[in-house]
Amino acid sequence: MRLDPTTKAYAARRITEGKTSRDAQRCLKRTICRQIFKILERTHRTQVGSVEELAQAA
């Protein structure tokens, strides 16, 4: 929250909505987890797809 401008803007937006700094951090953690989960899902789908393609090719 100190260095990244996007994160600063997100935290400031949450604080202006009436959340405390601690609540803003909690919201930020959830947002980051969602983004990471989406990345992992995409990675898993491409790996599963390539495994299925290899099995079909054999």
PQR file of N, CA, C, O and H, with PARSE charges and radii, in Angstrom:
ATOM      1  N   MET A   1       0.817  -1.191   0.000 -0.4000 1.5000
ATOM      2  CA  MET A   1       0.000   0.000   0.000 -0.0000 2.0000
ATOM      3  C   MET A   1       0.866   1.262   0.000  0.5500 1.7000
ATOM      4  O   MET A   1       0.363   2.362  -0.232 -0.5500 1.4000
ATOM      5  N   ARG A   2       2.135   1.106   0.254 -0.4000 1.5000
ATOM      6  CA  ARG A   2       3.001   2.284   0.316 -0.0000 2.0000
ATOM      7  C   ARG A   2       3.635   2.623  -1.024  0.5500 1.7000
ATOM      8  O   ARG A   2       3.903   3.793  -1.298 -0.5500 1.4000
ATOM      9  H   ARG A   2       2.544   0.213   0.443  0.4000 1.0000
ATOM     10  N   LEU A   3       3.878   1.620  -1.864 -0.4000 1.5000
ATOM     11  CA  LEU A   3       4.691   1.871  -3.050 -0.0000 2.0000
ATOM     12  C   LEU A   3       3.920   1.851  -4.364  0.5500 1.7000
ATOM     13  O   LEU A   3       4.157   2.697  -5.227 -0.5500 1.4000
ATOM     14  H   LEU A   3       3.660   0.670  -1.641  0.4000 1.0000
ATOM     15  N   ASP A   4       3.017   0.916  -4.529 -0.4000 1.5000
ATOM     16  CA  ASP A   4       2.322   0.736  -5.800 -0.0000 2.0000
ATOM     17  C   ASP A   4       1.200   1.766  -5.956  0.5500 1.7000
ATOM     18  O   ASP A   4       0.319   1.850  -5.100 -0.5500 1.4000
ATOM     19  H   ASP A   4       2.825   0.229  -3.828  0.4000 1.0000
ATOM     20  N   PRO A   5       1.222   2.553  -7.041 -0.5600 1.5000
ATOM     21  CA  PRO A   5       0.193   3.592  -7.216  0.2800 2.0000
ATOM     22  C   PRO A   5      -1.223   3.024  -7.364  0.5500 1.7000
ATOM     23  O   PRO A   5      -2.184   3.623  -6.883 -0.5500 1.4000
ATOM     24  N   THR A   6      -1.349   1.886  -8.021 -0.4000 1.5000
ATOM     25  CA  THR A   6      -2.671   1.267  -8.178 -0.0000 2.0000
ATOM     26  C   THR A   6      -3.222   0.836  -6.830  0.5500 1.7000
ATOM     27  O   THR A   6      -4.405   1.024  -6.544 -0.5500 1.4000
ATOM     28  H   THR A   6      -0.568   1.400  -8.412  0.4000 1.0000
ATOM     29  N   THR A   7      -2.368   0.262  -6.012 -0.4000 1.5000
ATOM     30  CA  THR A   7      -2.772  -0.177  -4.688 -0.0000 2.0000
ATOM     31  C   THR A   7      -3.122   1.016  -3.810  0.5500 1.7000
ATOM     32  O   THR A   7      -4.090   0.968  -3.052 -0.5500 1.4000
ATOM     33  H   THR A   7      -1.407   0.109  -6.244  0.4000 1.0000
ATOM     34  N   LYS A   8      -2.346   2.076  -3.908 -0.4000 1.5000
ATOM     35  CA  LYS A   8      -2.641   3.291  -3.150 -0.0000 2.0000
ATOM     36  C   LYS A   8      -4.018   3.832  -3.512  0.5500 1.7000
ATOM     37  O   LYS A   8      -4.796   4.211  -2.636 -0.5500 1.4000
ATOM     38  H   LYS A   8      -1.559   2.115  -4.524  0.4000 1.0000
ATOM     39  N   ALA A   9      -4.312   3.865  -4.800 -0.4000 1.5000
ATOM     40  CA  ALA A   9      -5.607   4.374  -5.255 -0.0000 2.0000
ATOM     41  C   ALA A   9      -6.744   3.490  -4.746  0.5500 1.7000
ATOM     42  O   ALA A   9      -7.787   3.993  -4.328 -0.5500 1.4000
ATOM     43  H   ALA A   9      -3.681   3.558  -5.512  0.4000 1.0000
ATOM     44  N   TYR A  10      -6.543   2.173  -4.783 -0.4000 1.5000
ATOM     45  CA  TYR A  10      -7.563   1.242  -4.306 -0.0000 2.0000
ATOM     46  C   TYR A  10      -7.829   1.458  -2.815  0.5500 1.7000
ATOM     47  O   TYR A  10      -8.983   1.532  -2.391 -0.5500 1.4000
ATOM     48  H   TYR A  10      -5.696   1.764  -5.123  0.4000 1.0000
ATOM     49  N   ALA A  11      -6.759   1.558  -2.022 -0.4000 1.5000
ATOM     50  CA  ALA A  11      -6.904   1.749  -0.579 -0.0000 2.0000
ATOM     51  C   ALA A  11      -7.567   3.095  -0.284  0.5500 1.7000
ATOM     52  O   ALA A  11      -8.432   3.185   0.588 -0.5500 1.4000
ATOM     53  H   ALA A  11      -5.823   1.497  -2.367  0.4000 1.0000
ATOM     54  N   ALA A  12      -7.167   4.126  -0.999 -0.4000 1.5000
ATOM     55  CA  ALA A  12      -7.765   5.446  -0.787 -0.0000 2.0000
ATOM     56  C   ALA A  12      -9.262   5.420  -1.114  0.5500 1.7000
ATOM     57  O   ALA A  12     -10.071   6.034  -0.417 -0.5500 1.4000
ATOM     58  H   ALA A  12      -6.465   4.053  -1.707  0.4000 1.0000
ATOM     59  N   ARG A  13      -9.613   4.708  -2.173 -0.4000 1.5000
ATOM     60  CA  ARG A  13     -11.024   4.603  -2.557 -0.0000 2.0000
ATOM     61  C   ARG A  13     -11.830   3.901  -1.473  0.5500 1.7000
ATOM     62  O   ARG A  13     -12.940   4.322  -1.148 -0.5500 1.4000
ATOM     63  H   ARG A  13      -8.956   4.209  -2.739  0.4000 1.0000
ATOM     64  N   ARG A  14     -11.273   2.834  -0.917 -0.4000 1.5000
ATOM     65  CA  ARG A  14     -11.961   2.103   0.151 -0.0000 2.0000
ATOM     66  C   ARG A  14     -12.102   2.954   1.410  0.5500 1.7000
ATOM     67  O   ARG A  14     -13.132   2.914   2.083 -0.5500 1.4000
ATOM     68  H   ARG A  14     -10.372   2.492  -1.182  0.4000 1.0000
ATOM     69  N   ILE A  15     -11.062   3.721   1.721 -0.4000 1.5000
ATOM     70  CA  ILE A  15     -11.105   4.565   2.911 -0.0000 2.0000
ATOM     71  C   ILE A  15     -12.138   5.677   2.739  0.5500 1.7000
ATOM     72  O   ILE A  15     -12.832   6.032   3.692 -0.5500 1.4000
ATOM     73  H   ILE A  15     -10.225   3.753   1.174  0.4000 1.0000
ATOM     74  N   THR A  16     -12.244   6.232   1.521 -0.4000 1.5000
ATOM     75  CA  THR A  16     -13.258   7.262   1.285 -0.0000 2.0000
ATOM     76  C   THR A  16     -14.665   6.686   1.330  0.5500 1.7000
ATOM     77  O   THR A  16     -15.632   7.416   1.549 -0.5500 1.4000
ATOM     78  H   THR A  16     -11.680   5.944   0.747  0.4000 1.0000
ATOM     79  N   GLU A  17     -14.783   5.375   1.124 -0.4000 1.5000
ATOM     80  CA  GLU A  17     -16.085   4.722   1.239 -0.0000 2.0000
ATOM     81  C   GLU A  17     -16.492   4.533   2.699  0.5500 1.7000
ATOM     82  O   GLU A  17     -17.606   4.097   2.988 -0.5500 1.4000
ATOM     83  H   GLU A  17     -13.998   4.782   0.947  0.4000 1.0000
ATOM     84  N   GLY A  18     -15.575   4.868   3.623 -0.4000 1.5000
ATOM     85  CA  GLY A  18     -15.896   4.768   5.036 -0.0000 2.0000
ATOM     86  C   GLY A  18     -15.254   3.592   5.741  0.5500 1.7000
ATOM     87  O   GLY A  18     -15.526   3.351   6.918 -0.5500 1.4000
ATOM     88  H   GLY A  18     -14.670   5.223   3.388  0.4000 1.0000
ATOM     89  N   LYS A  19     -14.415   2.864   5.048 -0.4000 1.5000
ATOM     90  CA  LYS A  19     -13.739   1.729   5.672 -0.0000 2.0000
ATOM     91  C   LYS A  19     -12.504   2.219   6.413  0.5500 1.7000
ATOM     92  O   LYS A  19     -11.940   3.260   6.074 -0.5500 1.4000
ATOM     93  H   LYS A  19     -14.194   3.059   4.093  0.4000 1.0000
ATOM     94  N   THR A  20     -12.089   1.472   7.420 -0.4000 1.5000
ATOM     95  CA  THR A  20     -10.854   1.804   8.126 -0.0000 2.0000
ATOM     96  C   THR A  20      -9.667   1.320   7.299  0.5500 1.7000
ATOM     97  O   THR A  20      -9.838   0.592   6.321 -0.5500 1.4000
ATOM     98  H   THR A  20     -12.547   0.627   7.696  0.4000 1.0000
ATOM     99  N   SER A  21      -8.482   1.722   7.691 -0.4000 1.5000
ATOM    100  CA  SER A  21      -7.286   1.289   6.979 -0.0000 2.0000
ATOM    101  C   SER A  21      -7.162  -0.231   7.034  0.5500 1.7000
ATOM    102  O   SER A  21      -6.769  -0.868   6.057 -0.5500 1.4000
ATOM    103  H   SER A  21      -8.343   2.313   8.486  0.4000 1.0000
ATOM    104  N   ARG A  22      -7.496  -0.797   8.176 -0.4000 1.5000
ATOM    105  CA  ARG A  22      -7.430  -2.254   8.329 -0.0000 2.0000
ATOM    106  C   ARG A  22      -8.437  -2.963   7.418  0.5500 1.7000
ATOM    107  O   ARG A  22      -8.121  -3.987   6.813 -0.5500 1.4000
ATOM    108  H   ARG A  22      -7.815  -0.280   8.970  0.4000 1.0000
ATOM    109  N   ASP A  23      -9.651  -2.411   7.326 -0.4000 1.5000
ATOM    110  CA  ASP A  23     -10.654  -2.977   6.418 -0.0000 2.0000
ATOM    111  C   ASP A  23     -10.207  -2.866   4.966  0.5500 1.7000
ATOM    112  O   ASP A  23     -10.425  -3.778   4.169 -0.5500 1.4000
ATOM    113  H   ASP A  23      -9.909  -1.579   7.817  0.4000 1.0000
ATOM    114  N   ALA A  24      -9.581  -1.745   4.631 -0.4000 1.5000
ATOM    115  CA  ALA A  24      -9.076  -1.557   3.268 -0.0000 2.0000
ATOM    116  C   ALA A  24      -8.022  -2.602   2.943  0.5500 1.7000
ATOM    117  O   ALA A  24      -7.981  -3.117   1.825 -0.5500 1.4000
ATOM    118  H   ALA A  24      -9.404  -1.004   5.279  0.4000 1.0000
ATOM    119  N   GLN A  25      -7.165  -2.919   3.916 -0.4000 1.5000
ATOM    120  CA  GLN A  25      -6.163  -3.956   3.708 -0.0000 2.0000
ATOM    121  C   GLN A  25      -6.827  -5.310   3.503  0.5500 1.7000
ATOM    122  O   GLN A  25      -6.394  -6.094   2.658 -0.5500 1.4000
ATOM    123  H   GLN A  25      -7.198  -2.501   4.823  0.4000 1.0000
ATOM    124  N   ARG A  26      -7.858  -5.582   4.260 -0.4000 1.5000
ATOM    125  CA  ARG A  26      -8.585  -6.836   4.114 -0.0000 2.0000
ATOM    126  C   ARG A  26      -9.198  -6.955   2.715  0.5500 1.7000
ATOM    127  O   ARG A  26      -9.118  -8.004   2.076 -0.5500 1.4000
ATOM    128  H   ARG A  26      -8.210  -4.945   4.946  0.4000 1.0000
ATOM    129  N   CYS A  27      -9.808  -5.869   2.256 -0.4000 1.5000
ATOM    130  CA  CYS A  27     -10.381  -5.853   0.909 -0.0000 2.0000
ATOM    131  C   CYS A  27      -9.302  -6.051  -0.149  0.5500 1.7000
ATOM    132  O   CYS A  27      -9.506  -6.754  -1.139 -0.5500 1.4000
ATOM    133  H   CYS A  27      -9.874  -5.016   2.775  0.4000 1.0000
ATOM    134  N   LEU A  28      -8.163  -5.428   0.072 -0.4000 1.5000
ATOM    135  CA  LEU A  28      -7.048  -5.559  -0.864 -0.0000 2.0000
ATOM    136  C   LEU A  28      -6.569  -6.999  -0.945  0.5500 1.7000
ATOM    137  O   LEU A  28      -6.300  -7.511  -2.032 -0.5500 1.4000
ATOM    138  H   LEU A  28      -7.997  -4.856   0.875  0.4000 1.0000
ATOM    139  N   LYS A  29      -6.462  -7.650   0.202 -0.4000 1.5000
ATOM    140  CA  LYS A  29      -6.036  -9.053   0.212 -0.0000 2.0000
ATOM    141  C   LYS A  29      -7.010  -9.918  -0.571  0.5500 1.7000
ATOM    142  O   LYS A  29      -6.597 -10.783  -1.343 -0.5500 1.4000
ATOM    143  H   LYS A  29      -6.681  -7.235   1.085  0.4000 1.0000
ATOM    144  N   ARG A  30      -8.308  -9.686  -0.372 -0.4000 1.5000
ATOM    145  CA  ARG A  30      -9.310 -10.463  -1.118 -0.0000 2.0000
ATOM    146  C   ARG A  30      -9.181 -10.242  -2.611  0.5500 1.7000
ATOM    147  O   ARG A  30      -9.255 -11.188  -3.395 -0.5500 1.4000
ATOM    148  H   ARG A  30      -8.644  -8.983   0.255  0.4000 1.0000
ATOM    149  N   THR A  31      -8.986  -8.987  -3.005 -0.4000 1.5000
ATOM    150  CA  THR A  31      -8.845  -8.669  -4.425 -0.0000 2.0000
ATOM    151  C   THR A  31      -7.625  -9.358  -5.028  0.5500 1.7000
ATOM    152  O   THR A  31      -7.690  -9.901  -6.131 -0.5500 1.4000
ATOM    153  H   THR A  31      -8.926  -8.219  -2.368  0.4000 1.0000
ATOM    154  N   ILE A  32      -6.524  -9.332  -4.303 -0.4000 1.5000
ATOM    155  CA  ILE A  32      -5.300  -9.979  -4.785 -0.0000 2.0000
ATOM    156  C   ILE A  32      -5.512 -11.484  -4.902  0.5500 1.7000
ATOM    157  O   ILE A  32      -5.077 -12.094  -5.878 -0.5500 1.4000
ATOM    158  H   ILE A  32      -6.471  -8.891  -3.407  0.4000 1.0000
ATOM    159  N   CYS A  33      -6.175 -12.086  -3.921 -0.4000 1.5000
ATOM    160  CA  CYS A  33      -6.447 -13.531  -3.960 -0.0000 2.0000
ATOM    161  C   CYS A  33      -7.299 -13.891  -5.162  0.5500 1.7000
ATOM    162  O   CYS A  33      -7.053 -14.902  -5.820 -0.5500 1.4000
ATOM    163  H   CYS A  33      -6.528 -11.590  -3.128  0.4000 1.0000
ATOM    164  N   ARG A  34      -8.295 -13.075  -5.452 -0.4000 1.5000
ATOM    165  CA  ARG A  34      -9.148 -13.346  -6.623 -0.0000 2.0000
ATOM    166  C   ARG A  34      -8.341 -13.311  -7.910  0.5500 1.7000
ATOM    167  O   ARG A  34      -8.505 -14.163  -8.784 -0.5500 1.4000
ATOM    168  H   ARG A  34      -8.495 -12.254  -4.918  0.4000 1.0000
ATOM    169  N   GLN A  35      -7.461 -12.311  -8.018 -0.4000 1.5000
ATOM    170  CA  GLN A  35      -6.636 -12.196  -9.228 -0.0000 2.0000
ATOM    171  C   GLN A  35      -5.702 -13.394  -9.372  0.5500 1.7000
ATOM    172  O   GLN A  35      -5.553 -13.940 -10.465 -0.5500 1.4000
ATOM    173  H   GLN A  35      -7.328 -11.620  -7.308  0.4000 1.0000
ATOM    174  N   ILE A  36      -5.081 -13.797  -8.282 -0.4000 1.5000
ATOM    175  CA  ILE A  36      -4.174 -14.949  -8.316 -0.0000 2.0000
ATOM    176  C   ILE A  36      -4.935 -16.215  -8.670  0.5500 1.7000
ATOM    177  O   ILE A  36      -4.451 -17.029  -9.456 -0.5500 1.4000
ATOM    178  H   ILE A  36      -5.202 -13.353  -7.394  0.4000 1.0000
ATOM    179  N   PHE A  37      -6.123 -16.391  -8.100 -0.4000 1.5000
ATOM    180  CA  PHE A  37      -6.923 -17.574  -8.387 -0.0000 2.0000
ATOM    181  C   PHE A  37      -7.281 -17.644  -9.869  0.5500 1.7000
ATOM    182  O   PHE A  37      -7.230 -18.718 -10.470 -0.5500 1.4000
ATOM    183  H   PHE A  37      -6.517 -15.729  -7.462  0.4000 1.0000
ATOM    184  N   LYS A  38      -7.643 -16.509 -10.459 -0.4000 1.5000
ATOM    185  CA  LYS A  38      -7.957 -16.490 -11.894 -0.0000 2.0000
ATOM    186  C   LYS A  38      -6.748 -16.903 -12.726  0.5500 1.7000
ATOM    187  O   LYS A  38      -6.881 -17.652 -13.694 -0.5500 1.4000
ATOM    188  H   LYS A  38      -7.685 -15.637  -9.971  0.4000 1.0000
ATOM    189  N   ILE A  39      -5.581 -16.418 -12.349 -0.4000 1.5000
ATOM    190  CA  ILE A  39      -4.351 -16.780 -13.071 -0.0000 2.0000
ATOM    191  C   ILE A  39      -4.095 -18.274 -12.955  0.5500 1.7000
ATOM    192  O   ILE A  39      -3.757 -18.934 -13.937 -0.5500 1.4000
ATOM    193  H   ILE A  39      -5.474 -15.810 -11.562  0.4000 1.0000
ATOM    194  N   LEU A  40      -4.258 -18.804 -11.744 -0.4000 1.5000
ATOM    195  CA  LEU A  40      -4.042 -20.238 -11.539 -0.0000 2.0000
ATOM    196  C   LEU A  40      -5.046 -21.072 -12.318  0.5500 1.7000
ATOM    197  O   LEU A  40      -4.687 -22.111 -12.871 -0.5500 1.4000
ATOM    198  H   LEU A  40      -4.533 -18.268 -10.946  0.4000 1.0000
ATOM    199  N   GLU A  41      -6.304 -20.631 -12.371 -0.4000 1.5000
ATOM    200  CA  GLU A  41      -7.308 -21.363 -13.148 -0.0000 2.0000
ATOM    201  C   GLU A  41      -6.935 -21.403 -14.621  0.5500 1.7000
ATOM    202  O   GLU A  41      -7.017 -22.451 -15.261 -0.5500 1.4000
ATOM    203  H   GLU A  41      -6.595 -19.786 -11.923  0.4000 1.0000
ATOM    204  N   ARG A  42      -6.523 -20.256 -15.159 -0.4000 1.5000
ATOM    205  CA  ARG A  42      -6.121 -20.213 -16.571 -0.0000 2.0000
ATOM    206  C   ARG A  42      -4.950 -21.131 -16.839  0.5500 1.7000
ATOM    207  O   ARG A  42      -4.935 -21.846 -17.840 -0.5500 1.4000
ATOM    208  H   ARG A  42      -6.457 -19.404 -14.639  0.4000 1.0000
ATOM    209  N   THR A  43      -3.970 -21.118 -15.956 -0.4000 1.5000
ATOM    210  CA  THR A  43      -2.795 -21.968 -16.103 -0.0000 2.0000
ATOM    211  C   THR A  43      -3.189 -23.428 -16.062  0.5500 1.7000
ATOM    212  O   THR A  43      -2.698 -24.232 -16.854 -0.5500 1.4000
ATOM    213  H   THR A  43      -3.982 -20.537 -15.142  0.4000 1.0000
ATOM    214  N   HIS A  44      -4.075 -23.774 -15.139 -0.4000 1.5000
ATOM    215  CA  HIS A  44      -4.529 -25.159 -15.004 -0.0000 2.0000
ATOM    216  C   HIS A  44      -5.286 -25.598 -16.252  0.5500 1.7000
ATOM    217  O   HIS A  44      -5.091 -26.712 -16.739 -0.5500 1.4000
ATOM    218  H   HIS A  44      -4.474 -23.121 -14.495  0.4000 1.0000
ATOM    219  N   ARG A  45      -6.145 -24.730 -16.769 -0.4000 1.5000
ATOM    220  CA  ARG A  45      -6.912 -25.080 -17.976 -0.0000 2.0000
ATOM    221  C   ARG A  45      -5.993 -25.339 -19.159  0.5500 1.7000
ATOM    222  O   ARG A  45      -6.207 -26.289 -19.913 -0.5500 1.4000
ATOM    223  H   ARG A  45      -6.303 -23.825 -16.373  0.4000 1.0000
ATOM    224  N   THR A  46      -4.982 -24.513 -19.330 -0.4000 1.5000
ATOM    225  CA  THR A  46      -4.093 -24.707 -20.473 -0.0000 2.0000
ATOM    226  C   THR A  46      -3.276 -25.977 -20.293  0.5500 1.7000
ATOM    227  O   THR A  46      -2.997 -26.668 -21.272 -0.5500 1.4000
ATOM    228  H   THR A  46      -4.809 -23.741 -18.718  0.4000 1.0000
ATOM    229  N   GLN A  47      -2.885 -26.300 -19.060 -0.4000 1.5000
ATOM    230  CA  GLN A  47      -2.125 -27.519 -18.824 -0.0000 2.0000
ATOM    231  C   GLN A  47      -3.003 -28.743 -19.057  0.5500 1.7000
ATOM    232  O   GLN A  47      -2.557 -29.719 -19.661 -0.5500 1.4000
ATOM    233  H   GLN A  47      -3.112 -25.738 -18.264  0.4000 1.0000
ATOM    234  N   VAL A  48      -4.254 -28.699 -18.581 -0.4000 1.5000
ATOM    235  CA  VAL A  48      -5.165 -29.824 -18.777 -0.0000 2.0000
ATOM    236  C   VAL A  48      -5.461 -29.987 -20.257  0.5500 1.7000
ATOM    237  O   VAL A  48      -5.515 -31.108 -20.763 -0.5500 1.4000
ATOM    238  H   VAL A  48      -4.616 -27.906 -18.091  0.4000 1.0000
ATOM    239  N   GLY A  49      -5.653 -28.870 -20.954 -0.4000 1.5000
ATOM    240  CA  GLY A  49      -5.909 -28.941 -22.392 -0.0000 2.0000
ATOM    241  C   GLY A  49      -4.754 -29.563 -23.139  0.5500 1.7000
ATOM    242  O   GLY A  49      -4.967 -30.379 -24.035 -0.5500 1.4000
ATOM    243  H   GLY A  49      -5.609 -27.960 -20.542  0.4000 1.0000
ATOM    244  N   SER A  50      -3.539 -29.199 -22.792 -0.4000 1.5000
ATOM    245  CA  SER A  50      -2.391 -29.748 -23.498 -0.0000 2.0000
ATOM    246  C   SER A  50      -2.206 -31.225 -23.170  0.5500 1.7000
ATOM    247  O   SER A  50      -1.772 -31.994 -24.028 -0.5500 1.4000
ATOM    248  H   SER A  50      -3.365 -28.536 -22.064  0.4000 1.0000
ATOM    249  N   VAL A  51      -2.529 -31.636 -21.939 -0.4000 1.5000
ATOM    250  CA  VAL A  51      -2.437 -33.049 -21.566 -0.0000 2.0000
ATOM    251  C   VAL A  51      -3.469 -33.859 -22.350  0.5500 1.7000
ATOM    252  O   VAL A  51      -3.171 -34.948 -22.840 -0.5500 1.4000
ATOM    253  H   VAL A  51      -2.882 -31.011 -21.242  0.4000 1.0000
ATOM    254  N   GLU A  52      -4.683 -33.320 -22.463 -0.4000 1.5000
ATOM    255  CA  GLU A  52      -5.716 -34.016 -23.226 -0.0000 2.0000
ATOM    256  C   GLU A  52      -5.337 -34.120 -24.689  0.5500 1.7000
ATOM    257  O   GLU A  52      -5.573 -35.151 -25.319 -0.5500 1.4000
ATOM    258  H   GLU A  52      -4.925 -32.435 -22.065  0.4000 1.0000
ATOM    259  N   GLU A  53      -4.751 -33.061 -25.239 -0.4000 1.5000
ATOM    260  CA  GLU A  53      -4.323 -33.062 -26.631 -0.0000 2.0000
ATOM    261  C   GLU A  53      -3.228 -34.112 -26.840  0.5500 1.7000
ATOM    262  O   GLU A  53      -3.226 -34.813 -27.852 -0.5500 1.4000
ATOM    263  H   GLU A  53      -4.559 -32.224 -24.727  0.4000 1.0000
ATOM    264  N   LEU A  54      -2.323 -34.220 -25.911 -0.4000 1.5000
ATOM    265  CA  LEU A  54      -1.262 -35.231 -26.012 -0.0000 2.0000
ATOM    266  C   LEU A  54      -1.845 -36.637 -25.958  0.5500 1.7000
ATOM    267  O   LEU A  54      -1.409 -37.517 -26.700 -0.5500 1.4000
ATOM    268  H   LEU A  54      -2.324 -33.651 -25.089  0.4000 1.0000
ATOM    269  N   ALA A  55      -2.814 -36.852 -25.097 -0.4000 1.5000
ATOM    270  CA  ALA A  55      -3.434 -38.172 -24.987 -0.0000 2.0000
ATOM    271  C   ALA A  55      -4.168 -38.533 -26.272  0.5500 1.7000
ATOM    272  O   ALA A  55      -4.124 -39.683 -26.710 -0.5500 1.4000
ATOM    273  H   ALA A  55      -3.168 -36.137 -24.495  0.4000 1.0000
ATOM    274  N   GLN A  56      -4.846 -37.555 -26.881 -0.4000 1.5000
ATOM    275  CA  GLN A  56      -5.559 -37.810 -28.124 -0.0000 2.0000
ATOM    276  C   GLN A  56      -4.580 -38.060 -29.270  0.5500 1.7000
ATOM    277  O   GLN A  56      -4.849 -38.878 -30.150 -0.5500 1.4000
ATOM    278  H   GLN A  56      -4.881 -36.621 -26.526  0.4000 1.0000
ATOM    279  N   ALA A  57      -3.474 -37.373 -29.260 -0.4000 1.5000
ATOM    280  CA  ALA A  57      -2.495 -37.543 -30.325 -0.0000 2.0000
ATOM    281  C   ALA A  57      -1.837 -38.910 -30.268  0.5500 1.7000
ATOM    282  O   ALA A  57      -1.421 -39.454 -31.291 -0.5500 1.4000
ATOM    283  H   ALA A  57      -3.256 -36.709 -28.545  0.4000 1.0000
ATOM    284  N   ALA A  58      -1.746 -39.464 -29.058 -0.4000 1.5000
ATOM    285  CA  ALA A  58      -1.112 -40.776 -28.910 -0.0000 2.0000
ATOM    286  C   ALA A  58      -2.083 -41.812 -29.392  0.5500 1.7000
ATOM    287  O   ALA A  58      -1.777 -43.004 -29.367 -0.5500 1.4000
ATOM    288  H   ALA A  58      -2.084 -39.022 -28.227  0.4000 1.0000
TER
END
